[in-house]
Every structure is written in C-alpha cells, then in structure tokens.
Amino acid sequence: MDTWQTKDQVGKRLFRHRRLVRDMLLQHVAGNWIQDAEFGSLRPMSTEYLSRAGHRRFGDMLWTVQLVDGRQVLVMLEIQSGVDQDMAARMCAYTGILYESLTPAARGVSGRYPAVLPLVPRQPSNVASARPQASSPLGGASMAYRA
C-alpha cells in the first residue's frame, strides 16, 4: 500500500470517532448554525452513493447532525494526504451523487434535501506544510480557517 493510501486510512479511522468530528466542527466551521447543532444526534451514515444512472461511489466518511429546529446537516468528509487541484470539482460531483442517492425517507418530513457540508481534512506530510492556503480554485475566493 502506498504511503498516501496508508495516511488516508489512518485519517478515516480517526474520523470514525464522534467526538473528533464534533470538535473539528466546533473549532473549524464558522457560522451561527454550528451553535444550533445538537451534537448528541451526530451519527455516521452509509458512504455508498448510487446515482440514478447507476454510478456507484464510496465516500470516506458521512455524518449527520440535527439542528435545534429539526433540520439536518450532512457532513461529508474526504480525507486527503496530499493536495488535489481538482478536489473542489470532485466534491461538487460527490455532493450531487449523494443527493441522488438519498431516499425520500432520508430527506425527512419536509421532503427537502438536507444541507451538505463538504469538508476535506488534509493530513500534511510535515508540520511546515500545514499552513492555511489563502487561495481557492473557485475563482480566487478566499477560504480561511483556524489552525
């Protein structure tokens, strides 16, 4: 097994822990909605997605968390050990396949699709490369986080 695959597997094992996912969301996700999350409801979901066209994809990790108003947020994690310049486009495609795979029951009482928060935790090969990057492949928009 390649080094990057080994690192990705370690990351997947780490993000199977509810407390680690909760702590990551609280520390690194901005916005008022995170204060409305009921972390007692945080639970893992199946990562097998099947599109209407029959395309099957297995994601790394998928969690669901309820908000105080009853809505749910799906947290899609794709663990990476390196930089992938196409990751933003891939996450858009993965989100689309996830939405196609949701059954009406998974959409809840309203029948509406839940919000999806796609996150790509990156395991740097060394500590010096763990600095936030100010640019984004999405038209130069800046995405900041707390390290």
Beta strands, then each sheet from edge to edge (+ up, - down):
strand 1: 37-44
strand 2: 48-50
strand 3: 56-58
strand 4: 61-67
strand 5: 72-77
strand 6: 115-119
sheet 1: 1+ 4- 5+ 6+
sheet 2: 2+ 3-
end
